[in-house]
């Protein structure tokens, strides 16, 4: 597979709004978090300087387009943008990262569902390596996993295929619908990714209808780890980040020292309106990260900047 092609096709335009509430990290069993011990371990999210600039007319048009869309939004915090093509890069930021800090082009942001690109690409590469096929069933690729036997087969269809998981047409329930169960992920003293699958309570339906569903991504993450022989972040790093010179880290308490953009969203049930969730909620940013890193594992759990994805 052509790594340069992956890079160009996947990250030509990256736009990150201030932050909605979502994201994650954790790995194979229990809590195998990537925790950075000192400031010297923190990734460098500064904007790369090796790229040429677009001409002034294009840069002006880019700026106008971003400002027009951002300023038209009724609910907004900050936005960070990169436009990349071949040897050229344009970056821009506007708004705030939190109530006292402006958004900059180097502000780390929880990239949300952009993370889905990574696990999907990893699965396709494992298929290319002959580890399994696009039409392989879930039971054929995951039955040897120590947690597979804990999945209720009336809820998690053992016959669903890799292709159906990738295309969001699996017919599986969405574990995010179990709000009480998600709350338990925040409070539990230990966690492993299979617990997300176990949150599902509704029976599966016939595959074929599109349904944007994080259960698919959690299963794909388990498959990738099981056949890759390593935790998901390490597989990403070995397969993509090191080779493509991309800078991303998984969501963990370490990002607090990187001064990331804060989560902005609807403030209910703690307050009215739209704003900084951490300022309104009765818990700390670290507590929020703990829960989000669990519930968003594999689907939307990485931290980066638009420039460092380019």
Buried (B, 14 or more C-beta within 10 A) or exposed (E): EEEEEBBBEBBEEBBBBBBBBBBBBBBBBEBBBBEBEEEEEBBEBEBBEEBEEBEEEEBEEBBEEBEEBBEEEEEBBBBBBBBBEEEBBBBBBBBBBBEEEEBBBBBBBBBBBBBBBBBBBBBBBBBEEEBBEEEBBBBBBBEEBEBBEEBEEEBBBBEBBBBBBBBBBBBBBBBBBBEEBBEBBBEEEEBBBBBBBBBBEEEBEEBEEEBEBBBBBBBBBBBBBBBBEBBBBBBBBEBBBEEBEBBBBBBBBBBEEBBBBBBBBBBEEEBEEBBBBBBBBEEEBEBBBBBBBBBBBBBBBBBBBBBBBB
